[in-house]
Structures are given as C-alpha cells and as structure tokens.
Amino acid sequence: MVTSISKISAKESQKVEIRGWCHNLRSSGKIAFLQLRDGTGRIQGVAVRDQLSDETWESIQQLTIESSVVIRGIVRTDERAPSGFELSVEEVEPIQIAAEYPIGKKEHGPDFLLNYRHLWIRSERQSSILRVRDSIEFAMRDFMRREGFILTDSPIFTPNACEGTTDLFEVKYFDDKAYLSQSGQLYQEATSAALGKTYCFGPTFRSEKSKTRRHLTEFWMLEAEASFMNWQGNMDLQEQLVSFIAGRVLEERSYELKELGRDIATIERTAESNFPRIDYDEAVERLQKAGSDIKSGDDFGGDDETILTKEFDRPVFVHHYPSAIKAFYMEADPERPDRALCDDLLAPEGYGEIIGGSQRIYDQSLLEKRIAEHGLPSEAFNWYMDLRRYGSVPHAGFGIGLERTVAWICGLEHVRETIPFPRLMNRIQP
C-alpha cells in the first residue's frame, strides 16, 4: 500500500499511501487541491468535500505549506498532470503542521534564498538540480570502474600545497599546522604506481578571494591518474568520461532537464563525442580575432573561455599551454620545451573549464628543479620525490570539477545552485 510518487504509474486504480509534504494547496470550499511531494516526485491530490468525513476535511483545512502528512487515496489517470496521474484523496493524516513558510511565491534575491538554503532545496528547481548531480556523480564512478580504475581516497589534511601556496586554508593540527587539500592528485600519483590506474572523488578547498559565478571555496572533484598513460591518451579518457556523463543524464534525468528548461541539443552532441582539439596558439589567435586583448603567454580568464567556447557546439580541448603559467609537475613537450603536455576541457555555451589534465614530470632531477623554481619547500615534497626515485614511469591524469559540470549540464548561471550547501567567500552558513 505504501508507495513512492516515482512508482505511481504502476498503481493505477489502486489505493496507495504516500508519505511526504504538502508543497502547495488551495481550496474552494467544496474541493481541495493538494500538491504533494515525497522526495521522489510530485503529484496532485484532489479532495472532494462530499466524499470525505468531517474529520478528514478538517485535517485538510489545517494543512499549511510544507506540513508533513500521510495521504491515502486512489490513483487516477490524468493526462493534464505532469506525471500523467493524480490521487483521489480518501484519508489525510497530518504529522506536523508547519509554521508559516518563509519562502513565498514572490521573487526572492539570492542572498535571501541562500540564507534559507536548507529549505530552498525543497523547491522543484533545486530538487531537479540535485537529482542531476546525483546522476552525474554516479556516472563518473561507473565510468571509472568500467575503465579499470581503483578508487583510492586522498587525504583532506595535507602538509603542503599542490598547485601553489596562495589559496590554501591553513588549519591547526595539534602542535603543527596543516592545509585543507587543494587536490588529491599527488597522492593519486602514489597509488597509481601501486595499482596502475586510480582515482579519488571528494571535497577540495581553495581560499582564493574570487566572487565569480564559477567559484566555490569548497567543491567536489574527481581526480584520476594512470601509469604509462601519455597526454594524448589522457585527453581520450577525458572525452570518453564526459560523453558517458552526458549520455547517462539524458537517459536518467530527461524530466529534470525539462523542468529546468534546458535545451538538450548540446548535451546530445556531447554524448556523441568527437570533441574538437586545438592548441594554445590557435586558441589565442581565435580570441584575438574575436576581439580579446589576450597576448601569447597569458593565461585564459573566464571571459576568454566564454568567448572561445561560443565558437563550438560541444566541449573543446585546448592543449599545450605555456609551461610558465602551469603547475610545477607538468611535463614539457620535448619538441617545444616552453609548452606543457597539458590540456583544459572547456564546456560549450560559455561555461569554461571543467577539466584540467596533464602528463606529469617523471624525471627526478627535472622535478626537483621545477619545485625550486616555484619556490616550494623541498622537504615537504620528499615523499613525492620518492615516486621518482623508485620505479618512476611516464604517467598522466586529470581533475574534473563536479559543480562546474553540473552547472553546465543543467544550464545554470551560478555554481552556488549545484551543491546542497555552497561555501562562498562571504558565506559559510547554513
């Protein structure tokens, strides 16, 4: 008898019990319409005064928005309903009558909604985004397992920076100090030398004082590393992963994408693969022709990525960035030492970088030189250098940001909607 709204189509003409919340309600005095949600979906319950006991009707009149409730009734076909079904209400059992709900139907600003993020996620739009996030997250894990990667979790507390010291959160660690992880990559290089192909998937932290629509101070990232993989194979793997994600979302979350008003044409093209690949120099030329004032040797800003990606109808790789603007561990192109064997995967429609990857330096003396050039404390990287002392091999890897990927797939303006409780430069609550 107890069922979820997501399984209601299999219960036509049956009496069911739904346990959930009253998302909305209206009554004409003789008939009441209850918009019910249970976390798996939404359905309208229709209560007719003449068909109910006085006690049941009185229970309905007491209900308020977000009151928790148990509803029993008959499932009926209704072509006008989004799910194709509605519920003819027979019994109503309030569990808790909610106080006046702070989020009304009127337009609210983002600060107000973020103050009530714990309630805002109950809205249909936010619930749809979180369901898409769920599918993307599990698609990532399924793909990595299919490709033979072993999940090896990297630590959150780290003794050193991975990509520089300017955007670290320092924390007290007993009588010492530590940092919240920027990346699990260095540890994946260690585990991949033990297991061949590994990945981690967890929270990472950046303390850079950025207020752009693409930045969070706490975000989730999948980072993969494979021994004996070169930079071309690295790009191939990234393309296959993103195509797999797009296909999974189209398969599982078509309803949610429709609720979000998402044009799925770009996602469909992404699922087909065949991503364009251009080198850094070509990208700079394209940007200059489009009116950007970027110069060769400059890193791309968000505006540059937006301009560039609007020229493509699916994700595009930009590879061979100048070594001078990239991390210390990236291998240089032997034919052009000033260029790194690296890539960024830029999402279309102006969403910018969702993946960064590279072939890693595996020569001990060269890596020691790069650490010194970047002004990093050599003693903190002694364990990392051991990976070059004992059986070093060419290897490569990448990191894909979950929130940026969700923002692009869902067509969102800001990453703050992609994570249940966003952490921003000026926000750490709720």
Secondary structure, 3 states (H helix, E strand, C coil): CECCHHHHHHHCCCEEEEEEEEEEEEECCCEEEEEEECCCCEEEEEEEHHHCCHHHHHHHHHCCCCCEEEEEEEEEECCCCCCCEEEEEEEEEEEECCCCCCCCCCCCCHHHHHHCHHHHCCCHHHHHHHHHHHHHHHHHHHHHHHCCCEECCCCCEECCCCCCCCCCCEEEECCEEEEECCCCHHHHHHHHHHHCEEEEEEEEECCCCCCCCCCCCEEEEEEEEEECCCHHHHHHHHHHHHHHHHHHHHHHCHHHHHHCCCCCHHHHHHHCCCCCEEEHHHHHHHHHHCCCCCCCCCCCCHHHHHHHHCCCCCCEEEECCEHHHCCCCECEECCEEEEECEEEEEECCCCEEEEEEEEECCCHHHHHHHHHHCCCCHHHHHHHHHHHHCCCCCEEEEEEEHHHHHHHHHCCCCHHHCCCCCCECCECCC
